[in-house]
């Protein structure tokens, strides 16, 4: 054998010696059967490979590279927004609950009373089910939130579109009073 002989020269194609290869080459059947055997071997090996976790991960990575990228986009527009509450009659010596739904992401920042002032008190403010005032405190007079008061800010939690902003208002007088409030804040879209 020469210095540059390799396995094909020595053993022929598919492990047969050269003289056997020449004897069957005119029929051509060996090449066809050989190709089928190779494909069969690949199919068997492929079924074993497909069941492995590494193969599943490789397929998932390949599909992920072709899939569109989905990204959460944060709101980009912020603007002032006013929510109105009332006017609501509050019977004597009773408490009423008043709700409004902003239907956008909304954060209330300033309260302005636009109804009766004397004898009405805010017992609770809620965004969804979250109280915005301390639980054990005295009620707040609506006079605190008069329109000409400069420091009447009440920074509330952000209200989701599906939730409500709720006020619990108490009348401590013997007459029916009217409560109305504007809640000014920001919405984002």
N, C-alpha and C positions, 0 to 999 in steps of 0.2 A: 504494500500500500504506500501511496505517496504521502508527502508531508501535508498536503491540503485536502486529503480525503476526509469526508464527514460521514455522518450516519446515513444520509440518503444515498450517497455513492456506495457505501459498503452494504447497507441492508435494503436499499430500494425504498419505494413508497410503501407506506403502511406496514413497515416491518418485514416485507418480503424481499428475498434476494432478487438481484437483477434478472436472473434467468427465469424465475417464476413470474416476475412482473411482465416480461416480454411475452411469455406464453399466454397470459390471460388478457393482455392489452388489446388484442384484436377483437375480443368479445365485448369489451367495455362494461361488462356487468359488474366487475369488481369496483370500479369507480362509483357507479350508482349505488351499489349496496354500501360502500364505504361512507358515502355522503349521508345515506339514511341512518346508518349507525351513528354517525357523529351527531346528527340532529336529534336522534333519539336520546343519546347520552346527554345532550344539552337540555332537552326537555326534562329529563329526570333530575338533572342537577338544578335546573331552574325551579322546579317545584319544591325542592328542598330549601333553596335560597329564599324563595318568596315567603316562607313561613318564619323567617328569622326577624328579630327586632331591628337589626341593622338595616335590612332591606326595606322594611317599613319606614324607618327614619329617613333613609336615602330617598325614597319615593316622595315622602312628605316634604322634604327639603326641596326637591326638584319642582314639585307642584307649587310650593310657596314662592319660588323665584318667578314663576309665570303668573301668579295670581296678582290682581290689583292690590295696591297698598291702601288700607283703610286707616284713616286717622281721625281722631276726635278733634273737631274744630271748636275752639272756645268762642264765646260771643264776642263780637267786635264793636257793636254800637251801644253806647250808654247815653241815656237821656233822662231828663226830669219827668216825673210822672206823679199825678195826684189821684188818690183814691178817695172817694166820698163815702161817708157813712151817715145814714139818716137822711132827712130828719125823721126821728123816731120818737113817738110819745112814750114817756116813762110814767106809768101810774104811780100814785102816791105810795110811799113806804114800800117800794118793791125794787127788784133788780131785773133788767132785761139783758138779753144777749143779742148783739148785732154783728153780722158777718158780711164780709165782702171777699170776692175772689179776684185777684189781679189778672189771672190768665197769662201772665208772663213772669219771668224771673224778676222779682221786685224786692227792694229793701227799703223799708220805711225809715225816715230819718227825722221828720219834724211833724208834730201834731199841732193843729190849729182848731180850736173850738169855734163853731159857727152857730151854736144853739144857745139855749138858756145857760146862765152861768151859776146862779146861786142855787144850792141844794142838790146839785148833781155831782156824783163822785165816780171815778173809774176804779173798779175793784180788780179788774184783770185785763191784760192784753195778751193774746196768744197768736203765734204764727204756727199754723198747723195745730199740733198738740203741745207745743213748747211754750211755757209761760215766759213772758218778757219782763215781768215784774217779780220782785222777791215774793215768796209764798206767804210768809207771815209778816205782813205789813199793814198799816192802815190804808184805807182807800185814798186815792189822790183826787183832790178837787179839780173839776174841769176848768175852773178859773185859772189854774196853773198854765193852761194851754191857750190863753186868750190870743187873739190875732196880733195885738200890739206888743206882746211879750217877746223879747229878743231871744232869751235862752229857753226855748221850749222844745229842745231837741230830745228825741227818744230814739236812739239807734236800735233798730229791731234786727232780728235775724232775717236772712233772705228767705222769701216765700216762693216755693215752687209753684208753677202754674196750676197744679191740681189741688193746692191747699187753700185754706181760708185764713184771713186775718180776722180775729174775733175780739170784740170789746164786751166786757161785762160792766154795765152802767147801773148805778144805784141812785134812786131818788129818795132823799131823806125828809122831804116836805109832805104836807097834807094835800098838795095840789098836783095835778098832772103837769109835768114839764116836758119840753121838747129838747132832745139831745141830737146834735149834729156835729160831725167832726170831719176834718180833712186830714189825710195822711199823705205827706209829701215825701218823695224819695226818688230813687233811681231804678230804672229798668235796664236790662241788657238784652240785646237781640243778636 
